[in-house]
């Protein structure tokens, strides 16, 4: 067998071969389409590199000096499109030998060939087994001093024994096809570490589904290692990562069933971070699920995360599945999860991963939910006041959120706040990107002047902008005694302000605007409880503003989806579905108005020969240019250019008579000809040309829309029959054909 760069596609957990492509040898390349071959040969010719073409399919081979094959591969990666990079196949053979039959199983994509050649350091680590395992405790969420088990976490070691984080190791192993070897090393390292420190409790071990082909074969060494150190199978929990897309669900079920049959437990890891969470939960029915740390982060104060997590916990409790909350970093997150029935906890709040397993974890007592001094009248009053404040905020918030329109949200906020606190005037001041701004919304009591639309220059807020950005508030009981500058007092007097309260509206940590209350006639002492309620309402307004923006973003996204659903992915003109809908709508409209409707059908002449000669990628590019030329010719907003099918295009021309339609067809013919796209195998011209069928009708209820389409199609057929590169008019009533150059 020839000596080759091994890129094995079979289970190779124990085989860590070094890539030999840095030596001298021969590089074989097979390309998906002739167009790709043309690009590569142009590159090789540019650098005077000799090559031999293959005859059976688009491909070539060339001799390479030491290290040259990787340099060529990297340069091709910059030249080719991503899909070409994946679909171009590579085989490198040392020396001058020709490939043998057994060598073809080692062919890989150009993308993987490059990555494997960049993985020498990882291959070295795998060969020398320079890895270790850190263990992080998983504890009972009710009593965090009780350790339930440990999760094993792989770490790499450099030549000096320093710890290397796993992310770059996993990314390169996946891209270079070394994941089976890395996955096995990780499993065996975890078992060794657990045995070395005589760890008690459960052991959670991750595995990569794509690294396992036949579980009975691939996992034999893992099971043997577990049995050799005497670990009971029911203590071992194998985790499948949900953020990896399990494309082969049947294979995943087979692997998990193998674990279960052997007495192991299984967990679904990172739930909420990846693909089809609830569907996987139903399909796999794991013993544990691990809630992803991104879902847990700030769950106690993020309404969206809280809603999702509560529902997941509710489902798992009904299904009797234990939950592990990962990534807990603060006591508030722990208490929130504890109150909602999570079973187990893991995170830096409890203990960090370490090479020597932590055996003592802190105990966090539940926060008392009742007031300690129930008999204290002061405490009772405070509690009652808090309840009343929350009731008010809830009621006002509900009214604020009844709309998703920003103007209505702001107006409701101002009106509700003014009525609630019996204030003379409430305004919402909105900042512009340049930090100028204006009074966007106002709610007034009788007898107060309006300042709606009042603008403030940037210089007015330069000194206070940072103050409000930090969430600070400002209350002035009486402008006359507050020690303000004379010019400031004059400005406030001119706006009929005697007392004010200013609360920032922070939207995604950005100072969006200010919620401002004015007493116009008399001073007012702002109570702390009022300020707190104002701040809560400003916060709720900020949430409503965010929801409004998200709603409008969703509307824009839906409009974009509608546009994408109506456009042809290749040419970006309307697709056949859009054509059908538009044609039928225009037919109905013009039938009522008794206006004329014209249709042009055109086809690229001898397009199959063009594709066969230049390849499909070049053919796609030609269709894009033709579509662009047609679109630039058709200028009326109501006209529609559509890809009718394959190399055929349609143009709908409402309120256009036959003379106008023929003029448009001729203009298209001229503009496409001006592109001068070479077509050496065309029988009519050295460049790409179009044939046209044109027809016009006045729609009415007794005719079918198909009449016009059939007439234009018949005209196109006649144009092809009469030599192509011409315009043929077909009359709908008497099918009279008129040939036009």
N, C-alpha and C positions, 0 to 999 in steps of 0.2 A: 504493500500500500504506500502511496506517495506521502511525503511529509507535508502536512497542511496546517493551516491555522484552524484549530478546532473550535467550532461554534456549535456544540452539540445540541440537538433538539430532543434528545431522549433524557430520561431521568438520570442525572449525573451528580447526585448529591455528594458522592465521594471523589469525583473526578474534577480536579482543579488544574486544567491545562493552561500553559502559557501560550499566548498568541505569538507566532513566529513571523508575522508579516513585516517586521522591521529588518528581516534578512532579505537577501536577493531572491527573486523568484518571478513567477508569472501571475499576473492579475487578470482574472476573467470577469467580464461584466455583461449582464443581460438586462436589456431595457424594456419597459412596459410597452412603448410605442416607438415607431421610427422617428418621430419628432424629437424624442429625448436623445436618441442615437445621434441625430444631426447636431444637436447642441454640444454633445460630448466630443464628437470628432472635430468640430470647429475649435474647441478648446485645445485638444491635443495637437492639432495642426498649428495653432498659434504658438505653441511652445516647442514645435518641431519634435514631438514625441511620436515614434513609430508604433503602429498598431496593425493588427490583422482583424478584418471584419469576419463575422460569422454569416453563413448563408441560410441556415435553417430558420433563424429568428433574429430580431434586432439585437446585436451584441458584438463584442470585440474582445480581444485579449492583447496584452502588451507585456514586455519584459520590464522588470523593475530592479533598480539598484537597491542596496540596503537602505531602508527607510523611505524609499520613494513611493511605495504603494500607499502609505498612510497620507503622505503629502498630496498625492493625486486625489485620494478619496475626500480629503478635507476641502480641496479646491472645488471638486464637483458638488459638494454639499452646499457651497455658496452659489453655485450656478443653477442647480435644479430646484424645482418647486417641492414643497413638503411631501406631496403625494408621490412625485417621481423618486424622491429620496427613499421612501418606504418601499416602493415597488421595484426599484432597481436591485438586482440580485448580484452578489459578489462571491467569488471563490478565489483564494490565494493559495498557490502551491509553491513551496520552496524548490529552488533549482529550476531545471529546464524540462521537467517531466510533464507529460500531458495528463489531464485528469482521468482517473479510472472510475468505473461504475460506482464503487464504494465511496468515492469522494463527494458525490453529489448530495449526499445527506447532510453535508457540512456547509452547503450554500446558505448564506444569510443575506438580509437586506443591507444595503449600503449604510443605512443609518446605524444598524446594530454593529456592523463591521468597524465603523469609526469609534463607537463607544467602547467596544471591546479593546481596541488598541489604546484607548486612553485609561484603561483600568489596571495597569501593571501594579500600582500600589495596592489595589484591593485584592488582586490575585495573590500578591506576596503575603498580605495579611491572612488570607484564607489558607494558603499553603502552610504558613507558620502557625496558624491558629492563634493569632494575636487578638484575642477577644476575651472579654469577661462579662459577667452579669451583675447588674445592680438589682437590688430587691427593694420594693416600696410596700409598706404595710397597708392592708385593707382592714378596716376596723368596723365593729358594730356601730351603727349611727346612734343607737340609744345609749350605748356606753362606749365611748371612744377609747377607753383604756383596754378594751377587750379586742385582741388582734384575731381576726377571722382567717387571714392568710396574707400572701404576698404576691405582687405581680413581678414577673421577671422582665427586666429591661436590658437589651443588648447594648454594650459599649465596646468601641474599638480601642486598640492600644497601638501607639506609634512605636518606632524602634527604641525610643527611650522609656517606654512604659507609660507615657502620658495618655490620659483619657481622650478619646475622640467621640464626638457626638454622633448619634446614629443616622440623622437625616441625610447627609451627603453620602453615607455608605449605602443606605437603602435605595436612594435615587439612582446611583451608578449601577448597583447590582441589578436593579430592575431593567435599566436600559441596555446593559451589557449581557443580559441573559445569565447572570450569576446568582439569581435569587434562590434557586434550589440549594446551592452549596451554602449560601449565607444562612438560609432558614434552618438547615440542619445543624450548622454550627451553633446558632442561637439556642435551639432546643436542647442540644447536648450540654452547652455551657450552663444553661439554667439548672439542669438536673445536677450537674457537678457542684454548682454553688450551693444548692439546697442541701445536698448530702454533706458537703464540707462543714456547714454550720449547723447541721442537724435541725433545720427549720421545721417548726410544727405548724399545723393548720393547713389550709389549702394553698396550692401553688397555681397561679394563673400564668399560662404560657401562650404567647401569640404564635400563630402560624400563618403563612402566606398561601392562599389557596392555589395560586398559579404555579407554586413550586412543587405541587404534588400531582403526580400522574396516576399511579396505582397506589392507593393508601396502604394496602397490605405490604407492598414492597418498600415504598418510600419511607414509611414510618416504623419499619421493623427495628432499625437501630435505636430510635427514640424509645420504643416500648421496651427493648432489651435493656437500655440504660436505666430506665425507671425500675424495672424488675431487679436489676443488678444491685441497686443501692437500697432496695427494700421499701420503696415508696408505694403505699397503697393506691390503687387506681382511683378510688373514689375521692382522693385528696387532690387529684390533678384536674384542672379546668383548662381546656384548650379554647383560646379565643380566636374567632374569625373576625377580621376587621371589616365593619360595615361600610367604611368610606371607600374601600376598594370595590369596584363594580363587579359583582359576581355574575358574569355573563353566562356561565354554565351552571345554572342552578341545580340541575340533576347531579353534576359532579360534586358540588358542595354538599348536597344531601348525602351522597355516597360516603364522602370523607367523614362527615359528622356521624353517620350511622356506624362507621368503623370504630370511631371513638366510643360511642355509646355501647356497642357490642362488647368492647374491651373493658367496660366498666368505668370509663372516664366521664367527666362532666363537660358541658360545652357552654360557651358564652358568646354573645353577639356584642362586639366591641364598638365603641364610638357611635352608639345609636344617636341619630339626629344630625350626623355630619355628612352623610353620603347618599346612597341610592336606595329608594323604595323601602324606607325603614319599616313601616307597619306591615308591608307585604312580606318582607323577610321574617318579621316576627311571627307572622302566621305560618309561613312555609317551614321555618326551621325549628320553631318551638324550643328555644334554648332554655337551659337551667338558670342562666343569669343573663341580664343585659347590663352593659356599662354605658351610662349616660355621658356623652362627650363633654369634655371640659369647656368647650366653647358655648355649649348650651347652659352649663352650670354657672359660668362667669356672670356675676351680677344678677342672678336669677331672681333675687329678692326685690330688685327695683326695676327690672325690665319686664314690662307687661306682656310682650310677645313671647319672650323666653319662658316666662312663668306659665302662660296659657298652654304652651306646647308641653312643658315638663309635667305640669299637673295632669294633663290628659294621658301622657305616657305612663306616669305612676299609677293612675287609675286603671289603665288597661292591664299593666303587669300584676297589680294586686288581684284583679279578677281572674287572671290566668295562673296565679300562684308562681310567678317568676320573680326571683330575687333581683333587686336592682343595686348596682354599685354606682354611686355618684363620683365621677372623677374630677380632679382638678380643684377641689375645695380649698380656697385660700383665705376666707374670712369667716368669722363666727356667725355673721348674718346669713351667709349662704348655708352653713351647716344647720342652723336653727330652722330656716325656711324648709329645707329638705326633710329634716326630722319631723316637723309638724305635718308634712304631707305624705309620710309613710314610706320614704326610701329605707332600704334595709342596711346597706353598707356604704362606707365613706372612704375616700382616698384623696390625698392632696397634700400640698405643702403645709397647710394649717396643722395637719396631724404629724406628718414626717416626710422628709425628702428621700428619694432613692439613695441607696448607699451600697457599697461593696460588702460591708459587714452589716447584716440585717439588724434593723432596730427591733429591740425586744420589749421596750417600754414606750407607750404612747400616752399623751396627756388626756386627762378626762375633762370634758367640757360639759358642765351641768346645764340642764335645760333652763332657759330664761323663764322666770316666773311670769305667768300670764294674768295673775290677780294682784291687786294692790295689797301691799303688806299691811298697811294701816287702814283697815276698812272702817274703823270707827272714827277716823279723823275727818272732821267736817270740812277742813280745807281740801283734803284729798278728794272727798266726794264732790266738792264744787268744781275742782279742776277736771275731774273725770267727766262730770256732767257738761261742763263747758266744752271739753274736747269732743264729746259726742255731738253736741249741738253744732259745733264748727264743722265737723265732718259731714253732718246732715246738710248743712248749707252748701258746702263745697260740692257734695254729690248732686244736689238739686241743680245748682248753677251749671256744673259740668255737663249734666245730662242735656240741658238746654243748649249749651255751647256746641255740643257734638251732634246736634240734630241735623246739622248741615255739613257738607263737604266743600262748600264754596267759601273761599277765603274771606271775601267781603262780608258775607252773611255771618261768618264765625266772629269776626272782629266787631261787627255792629252789635251782635247779641251779647258779647262779652262786656262791651262798654255799657250797654243799657242795663244788664243784670247787675253789674257792680254798682252803678249809680243808684238804682232803686234799693238794693240791699243795704247800702251804707248811708242812704239819704244824703248824697253829695250833690253839690250844685252842678259840677261838670266833670265828666270822665272822658279822657281822650286816649287814643292809642297812637303813639308816635312811631313811625316806621323809618328805619335807616336805609339809605341807599348805599350801593357799593363804595361810593367815594366818601361815605360817612356824613354827607349832608342828609337831610331828611325832611319829612313833613308830617303834619297831623293828618293821618289817613282816615281816622274814624272819630266820631264825637257823639256823646249823648249829653243833652242840655236840660237844665231846669228852666222854668219860665223866668224871664227877666235877665238871663245871662247872655252875653254876646257870644257869637259863634267864632271860633278860631279854626274851623275846618279848612284844611289846605294850607295852613300857616307853615312856612318853610323856615328852617334854621340852618345857618351856614356852618360849615365844618369847624370853624374857629371857636364856636360856642361850646363844642363838645370835646375839644382837644384835651382839656384838663380833667374832664370827668369820665371820658369814654372807658378808660381802663378800670376805673372805679366800678362802673356798672357791669363791665364785662366779667368781673369777679363775683357777681351776684349780689352786690351790696345795694342797699336801699337808702333813700334820703327822705326825711320827713321835716317839713318846716311848719311850725305851729302858727307863726305870724311873721310875714316878710319884713314888717316894720321893726321888729326887735331881734331879727336873726343875724345881725351883723353883716348883711350883704352889702356889696358895693353900690354906690348911688346909681350907676347905669343899669345894674341888674334889677334894682328895685323899680326904676322907671319902666323897664321893659315889662316886668310882672304887672305893674299897675296898668299899663296900656292894654294888657290882655285880661284885665279884671280878675287878677289872682291875688287873694289875701293869704291863703294857706294852701300848701300842696303836699302830696305824697307821691314819690316816684319809685316804681318797682320795675326792675329789668325783665324783659321777656327774652330768655335764652333758648335758642333753637340749635340743637346739636353743638353745644358749647360755643355758639356764636351769638353775639349781641344782636338779636333781630330787631328789637324795638323797646319801647317803654310803655308801661301801663301807668297813667298819671291821673290822680284825683285832685280836683281844684275846689276849694271853698272860695266863692267869688266875693262874698260880702263880709264875712266875719272870720276871725281866727278859729282854729280847731286844733285841739290836742289829740293827736293820733295815738290810740291805745296800742299796746304791743299785740294784743289779740287781733286787732284790725289789720295791723301790718302783716302778721302771720297769715291771716286769711287772704289778704291781697296777694301775698307771695304764692300761696297754693293755687289761687285762681289764675295768676300769671303763668304758673307751671302748666296748669290744665289747658290754658289758651295756647301755650307753646306746643303741647301734644296735639291739639286740634289743628294747629297750623301745619305741623309735620304730616298729619294724616291727610290734610287737604292737598299738600304738595305731592304726597305719595299717590293720592287718588288721581291727580292730574298727570303725574308721571305714568301711572297705569293706563290712563286714557291715551296718552301719547304712544305708549308701548303697544296698546291694542290697535291704534291707527297704523303703526308701523307694521304690525303683524298682518293687518288687513292688506297693506300695500304689498308685503312680501307674498301673501297668499294670492295676490292678483297679478304678480309680475313673474316673468320667465327668469329662472335663476341664471341662465347663461347669458342672455342678451339684455336683460333688464327692461325690455319692453313688456307690454301686457301679455299674459299667458292665454291659453285657449279658454279657460274658465271665464276670465275677465272679458274676452271677446264675446263669448256666448251671452253673458249677462248684459253687456253694453249693447250688442246688436239687437237683442230682443227688446230692451228698454227704448232704444231709438226707434225701432219699428213701431211700437205702440204709440210713442209720442208723435211721430210724423204721420201716423195714420189718422190721428185726431186733427193735426194741423194741416194735413194734406200738403206736406212738403216733400221734396225729393230726397232720396237716400241712395248714395252711391257706394259701391264696394270694389276695392282692388284686391285681387289675389295675385301674388307674384312668387316666383320660385327661382332659386339659384341654378343656373344652367350647368349640367354635368357635374353636380356637386359630389356624387359618389366617386367619380374619377379624381376629383380634387382631394377627397379624404384618403383614397387609396394611395395617392402620390405623396402627399405631404403629411399624412397622419391625422389622427382625430384632434390632437391639441391645436394644430394649425387650422384645421377645419372649424373648430370652435372659435378661434380668433377671427376667422373670416366672417362667420355669422355675426359676431359682435360688431364688426365694422360695417357690415351691410345694414344691420338693425339701426346703428347710429346714423348712417347716411339717410335711411328712410325717415327716422324721427326728426332729423334736422330739416327735411324737406317739408314735412307736414306741420303747418304752423298754427292752424286754428285750434283754440283750446278744446272745442267739442269733438275734434277728430281723434281717432284712436289708431295707434299702430300696435299690432299684436303678432306674436309668433304663432302661426296657425298649426304648425306641425313640422318637425324635421327642419328642412331648409326652406320651408314655405312661410311667407308672411302675408298678413291681411291688413288693409287700411280701410276703416269705416269713415265715411265722409257725409255727415248729416247736412241737409240743406245745400247740397252740391249737385248741379246738373251734370250731364254726361260730358259736356265740353270741359267743365272744371275738373272732373275726375281724370279725363285723358291728359289734361295739362299736368296734373299732379303726378301721374304715372310717368310721363315723359321727363319731368324734373327728377324723379327718383332714378330713372334710367341714366340720366346725365350725371348725377352725383355719384352713383355707384361706379360708373365708368371712370370718373375722375380719380377714384381711389387707386386705379391701376394695380390691382392685386393680380400677380401673374398666375395664369392657369394654362400651362403649356399643352395640356391634353384636351382642351376644349376644341370642339369642331367649328365654333363660330367666331372666336376671338382669342387673342393671346392673353386677355385679362378676364376676370370674373364678370359675367353679365347676368341679367335677369330676364325672365319672360313674364308677361303681364296679361291677366284677364280682367276686363273692366265692364261693369254693368251698373245701370241706374234704374230705379223704379220709384213710383209714388205709392207707398204702402196703403192698403185699405183692408178692412176686416174680412173680405172674401179671399184674400191671398195669404199664403203661408210665407213666413220669413225665409224658409228654405228655397223659395223661388229665386230670390236674388243671389243667394249663395251658389245655387246650381248654375245660374247663368254665368256668374263670374268664373266659376270653376270650369265650365265648358269653354269660356273664352281663353283661360289659361291652357287648357288641353289643346285648343286650336293653335295657340301661339307656339307651343312646343312642336306640333305637327308641321307647322309652316316654317320651321328653321330656327326657332328660339331667338332670343335677344330682340323681341318685338312686343308691341302692345296690340291686343285684339279686343275690340268692343263687341259684346254680346247683348242683343236686345232681349229683354225678358218676355215681351209679348209674342214676337214672331220668331225668336231665336235666330234673327238675322245676324250673320257674322260680318264684322268689318275689320279688315286687316290694316293696321297702322304701323308704319316703321317707327 
